[in-house]
Amino acid sequence: MVTIKEAELLTGITRQNIRYYEKMGIIYPSREKENQYRKYNKDDIRRFTLIYMFRKLDMPLEENRKIFDGR
């Protein structure tokens, strides 16, 4: 599990965008009980990598969400 800062470094996606993707319902990080910090696992990092690739191809975020929801 990695923090949002580490996820940013691993994926090249800014923390602001990571938070926005969570708000959009594209990603669902786990939270630490004591401080509510976001934690990301390997699957989350893979999803960020795909989101990054799709965004480079000018795919709208709504389409990303449909893909990840299986629609």
Helices and strands as residue ranges (DSSP letters): H 4-11, H 15-24, E 30-31, E 38-39, H 42-56, H 61-69
